[in-house]
Amino acid sequence: MSKRIQNKKIVITGASSGIGAEGARQLAAKGAYVILVARRADELAAVEQQIQAAGGQAESHTADLANYDEIDALAQLLLEKHGKIDVLINNAGRSIRRSVRHSLERFHDYERCMQINYFGLVRLTLKLLPAMLEAGDGHVINVTTWATLVPSPRFAAYVASKRAVDGFTETLDTELIGTGVATTLVHYPLVKTPMIAPTKLYSKIPTMSVERAGGWLVRAVRRRPKRVVSPTMFSAGMGSMVTPRTSRWISRKLGI
């Protein structure tokens, strides 16, 4: 399994901070050649320098994954330089916490989430997938959330975009049987990153450390599971299907 990491060219989007940056550091420490992608050039360069200073291999590229032209330019650059990407980790994303009733005049919330969380992810995947198929080997890892498994009040825009990712990934995985190309969905719980900082409630709720979250990406690359999810959230997802009314009542009471 270590051969799936060592010297493999691994693209990680949203790599300037949080899960993406930590996952890149851990994968590089295990011998991967990590290709960092994000909008924030200074923070991205800092992560690249940290990895290189620790003896790892890394390069970085700035791109706004809500912009199709920038996605296309990035994909062309990567394919011209590397020929084929071994692993694509679609980690970049946007979260919005706002109830539907308070979003009646904010259709753009839904557009923004879909643009980066789903359409950008799909476009980059479609650009890099043909080289994987031609080589008969590759891996697409899509970062999603536990909130696609259970009812999640106040996150309609975010969860809808992530459920689209789930559906796309599961369909793609079925179609890729026998090609040598795998997919993985990583269902994260709340992770202590800048993304959740604006919601004060989360400071009182147990969250996953960034270090452990980065380890989940390493596990995904190494083992190629169909999905990575905690046993607790998997059970909660099953419970949501079996007893939907109870699950929705609990979610509303928790108010997370």
N, C-alpha and C positions, 0 to 999 in steps of 0.2 A: 504493500500500500504506500510505502514511502516514495516509491517510484512515481506515484501520481502527483507528488509535490516537487521533488528535487529537479531543478533546472527547467521546470515547466513554466511557460509564459502565462501568467495569471492576471487578467484585467480586473480591477476592482473599482467600481464607480462609487462616488460619495466617499472618497478616500482621504479627504482633508482633515477629518476628525471622527470621533466616535467609533462606531463598530467598524467602519471601513478602514480607518487608519490603524486600529488595533489588529484587525484581521490581517492587514498587509504586513505589519511588523512581525506577527507570529508566523505567517507563511514564509516570509523572507528568512526568518531565523531557522526555518527547516529546509532551506535550500531553494525556494522558489524564486523565479525572476518576476517580480511584481511590477505591474504597470498601473500606476495610480492615475485616476481621473476624477476631477472635481472642478467647480467653478472658481474657487478661491485660490488664486495662484500662490500667494505668500504662504498660506497654511499648508498647501499641497507640497510646496518646495521644502518646507520644514520637515514634513513626514519623510519625504525622499531622503533628505540629508540624515535624518535619524537612522534610517535603515542602512544607508551606506556607511555611516560611522560605526555601526555595529557589525560591519562586515558583510551585509546583505547586498543583493542586487535589486536595483529599482530604477525606474524612470517615471516621469510624470508628464501629464498632458492636461491643460485646462480646456474645459468644454462645458457648455451649458446644455444639459441633456433634455431641456425643454425646447431646444431649437433644433429643428430637423437638419438644417444646413450644417450646423456644428457637429451633429452626430455623424452625418455622412462623411464629413471631412476627417473626423477622428477615425472612423472605421477604415477609410481609404489609407490613411497614414499608417495605421497599425498593420494592415495587410501588406502594404508595400514594404514595410520595414521588417516584419516578422514572418510573413507568409501565411502563418496560421496561429491563432490563439488557442492554447490548450484548455483554459478554463476562463469563462466569463462569469464574474460575480456581479449581478445587478443589485447593488445596494443603495444607490442614491434614491432619495425619496423626500416627500413632503407630508407633514401631518397637520390637520386642522381639527381642533376640538370645538365644535359648535353644534347645537341641536338643529334639527331641520326647521323647527318653528322660528328659530332665530336666523335662519339662512334664506328666508323666503325672497329676499331681495339681493341675495349673494350667490347667484348662479355661478359666478366666476370662481367660488371656492371649489366647486365640483370640477370645473374645467382645469384649474391649476393642479389639483390632485391627479386627475387622469393624465394630464400632459406629461408630468415628470414620472409618476409612479407606474403608469401603464404604457402610454404611447411611446415615450422615450425608451423605455425598457424593451418593448417589442421591436422598435426600429433598429436599435443597436444589435439585438439578438439576430434579427433577419440579415443584417449586414455581415455578421461574423460567422453565421451558421454554415453557409455553403462550403467554406474552407474546411470546417470540421467534418462535414459529410464526405467531402472528397478524400480526406485523409483517413476516414473510418474511425475517428477518435475525437472526443471532445466532451466538454461538460459545461452545462449552463446552470448556474445556481441563482435562484431568484429569492431575494429577501422579502418575506411577507410578515404577517403578524398573527399572534394568537387570536386577535379580534375577528379574524375570518372564520373562526371555529365556534365562537359563542356570540350571543347578542352583545352589542357594544354601543350603548346610548351615547349620543353627542359626537359620534364619529362617522356619520353617514358618508360624507365625501371621501374620507380616508379609507374606510373599510370597503366601500364600493370599488375604489380603484385597486385595492389589494385583492379583493375577490376576483376581479378581472384577471389579475396576475395569476392567481391560483388556477383559474379555469384555463387560461392560455397554457400554463406550464403542464398541467395534467393532460391536456389534449396533445400538446407537442410530444410529451413523453411517450404516449401511446403510439404516435406516428413514427417515433424514432426507434422502435423495437427492431433489433437486428442491424442497426447502422453503426454501432460502436459509440454513439453520442448519447450521453445521459443527461438527465435533469434532476435537480433537487430543489425542494421548497424548504426554506428555513423560517419557521414560525416563531418569531421572537416574542417573549413577554415584554413587559416594560423594562427598558434598559436605561441605566443612568447616563444619559447623553444630553447634549444641549437641546435636542429636539423636544424633550419633555420638561425642560426647565420652566417655560412660561406657565405651566399648570401647577399651582402651588400645592394642590391636593396630593400630587405625586411625591412630594417630599416626605409624606407620612405613610407611604405605601412601600412595602418591600420591592426592590427592583434588582434586576440582574446587573452584575458588574460588567464594565466594558471588557475587562480581561476575559471573563467567562464567555461573553458574547463573541469575542474574537476566536475563542477556542471552538465555538460551534462552526465557524467557517472552516477552520482547519479540519475538523471532523467531517464536514460535508465534502471537502476536496478529497480527503484521504479515503473515505468509505463509499462515496457516491450513493447514499441512501436516497430513497424517493422523497422523504421529508425528514426534517429534524424538528422535533417538538418535545417539550417536557411531558412526562407521563401524566402529570396533573392536568395540563391543558388538553391533552389528547382525551383524557377521561371526561373532562368538562365538555368537549366538543361532542363526544358520543352522547353524553347526557342531554345536551341541547337538542339532539335529534329525537331522543326517546321521550323526553319530558320537556317539550318546548315552553309550555306555560310556566313551569317552575323555573326554568333557566332564565327566562325573560324577567320574572319577578325578582330573582336574585340579582341579576345584572342591574336592574333599575334601582334596587335598594342600595347596592354598592356605589352606584353613581360614578363609576370610573370611566 
